[in-house]
Amino acid sequence: MTADARSAQRAEGGRISGEMLWFNQDKGHGFIETAAGERLRVEGAAFSKGPPEGRCAGMAVTFYVAGEGEAARALDVVFPDDAAPRRARMRRSAGR
């Protein structure tokens, strides 16, 4: 998404949609990919209900963008419908 498109969307007060690429709880940050293919850094404090726990890759999010270019960051990140982040699957051994 270009800076002009983001500025227009911000002027309308609209949220941007995207999906989580990953989030590392130990480091306190991760990345979101917008529908336009732009990657944005997201800090743990930017999540409205706290950072995700467990697997979150591929989960839909909505957010606002602050900054431009390399300094662009996702803010007020929300998982639609307050869906809980997915947990890793438990694998069962074939012998049981």
Secondary structure, DSSP 4 states (H G I P E B T S, - for coil): --HHHHHHHHHTTPPEEEEEEEEETTTTEEEEEETTS-EEEEEGGGBTT----SB-TT-EEEEEEESSGGG-EEEEEE-GGGPPPBPPPPPPPTT-
